[in-house]
Structures are given as structure tokens and as C-alpha cells.
Amino acid sequence: MANTRSALKRVRQTKTATQRNRLLKNRVKEARKSIFAAVEAGDNAAAQEAYVALASAADKAAKKGAFHKKRADRYKARAAASIAKASA
């Protein structure tokens, strides 16, 4: 356990940041799963709606620092490519 006041504060801050990051990452993960499920089912309308949710969640997670901006861009690009491939 932490011994100093500053170390105790860092423990609290880390706990808060971990919860926030986990929430943001889970939103992105769920959005990605829903896109790929919609593509598998052949439902282009649902895939487009899920893509909007993914783009929003990924950009917010990158903005908050849960992961890097290029990771968000990569997720969006791969999702868009899979939707385009399925609709072609």
C-alpha cells in the first residue's frame, strides 16, 4: 500500500482513470462487434448505424486518451472497408 499522501492520491487517480478507460474501450469493442455482426447478417442499414456509433466512440476514446488516435482511425477504416465489401 502507498505510504505518502501523494502516492495515495495517485492510487485514487489511477482507479478513476482505469474505470473511465475501461468504459470507453468497452463502448468501442461493443460497437465493433455490432458492425461485424451486422455485416455477417447482411444488414447494411444496421451496419451503417453501428459505424456511426463506432466512429463516435473511437474518437471520444482517443480524445480522452484511452488509446491512440491512430488506433481509432484504424478501427474506423477497417470497419468502413468491411461494410463496403459487404455492400458491393
C-alpha positions, 0 to 999 in steps of 0.5 A: 500500500502507498505510504505518502499522501501523494502516492495515495492520491495517485492510487485514487487517480489511477482507479478513476482513470482505469474505470473511465478507460475501461468504459470507453474501450468497452463502448468501442469493442461493443460497437465493433462487434455490432458492425461485424455482426451486422455485416455477417447478417447482411444488414447494411442499414444496421451496419451503417448505424453501428459505424456511426456509433463506432466512429463516435466512440473511437474518437471520444476514446482517443480524445480522452486518451484511452488509446491512440488516435491512430488506433481509432482511425484504424478501427474506423477504416477497417470497419468502413472497408468491411461494410463496403465489401459487404455492400458491393 
